[in-house]
Amino acid sequence: DFFVSLGLIIALSPLYLVIGLAIKLESKGPVIFKQKRVGLRGREFSFYKFRSMFIDVDKYAHTPSDSSDPRITKVGRWLRRTSFDELPQLFNVLRGDMSLVGTRPEMPFIVGKYTPLERQRLEAKPGITGVWQISCARGEPIHTNMEYDLFYLQNRSMLLDLAILAKTAWSVVRGVGAI
C-alpha cells in the first residue's frame, strides 16, 4: 500500500496540480475536502477528497445521487464522473489510515448506530475501493450494503484485492458508477 500510493502520488502530481488549479479558479474555498471517518478498530481519521461541491454545503449532508445536484460545481461534476475526486485518498493510504482495497470508511454518526454485526466492518483497514464500489449497488448508500464489506472480510486475499483493483481501474476508465 505504502509504495504503490507513494508511486501514484508522484506519478499523478501534475494531475493533482491541474485539478487543484481548476477547483480554485472555479470557486472559493479549499481544494481538499476533509471529513471525519471511522477506520480500523473504530479509530477516527481525516478522510480526504478533492472538493467537488460548493463550500456552503454541510459536509455531512447526504451524498448527491444525481450529477445535476446544484451543490456540485462544474469541475466537481467532472471529478465525480472520472472518480478523480478520490485521488487524495492516496495520502490516507500513505499515512496508514486506509488501504488501497478494503471496507468503505463510514462517518462517525453512522458508525455510532452500528449493530454488533455491522461493527465487523471495523475489523479491516478501510479502502479506497472495495467490493461495494465495483458492485451494481454502487449508487446506494454505503451503510445499507453491509453484505459487500462482510463478503470482503470473509474472503480477503491478495488475489481478491488484485481483482478488485483491476475491476476498479476498468470501471474508472469506462466511467461506470460515477455521477
VENRA-V97313 format. One line per field, one symbol per residue. phi: phi as a letter, one per 40 degrees, with the letter a starting at -180 (. if undefined). A space follows every 10 residues. Layout:
phi: ???
This chain:
phi: .dcccccccc ccdccdcccd ccccccachc cccbacbbbd fgccaccbac cbbccccccb cdcdbaccdc ccccccccdc ccgcccdccc cccdcgcbbc bicccbcdcc ccbccdcccc dccbccbcba cccbcccdcc ddccbdcccc dcccbdaccc dcccccccdc ccdcgcgcb
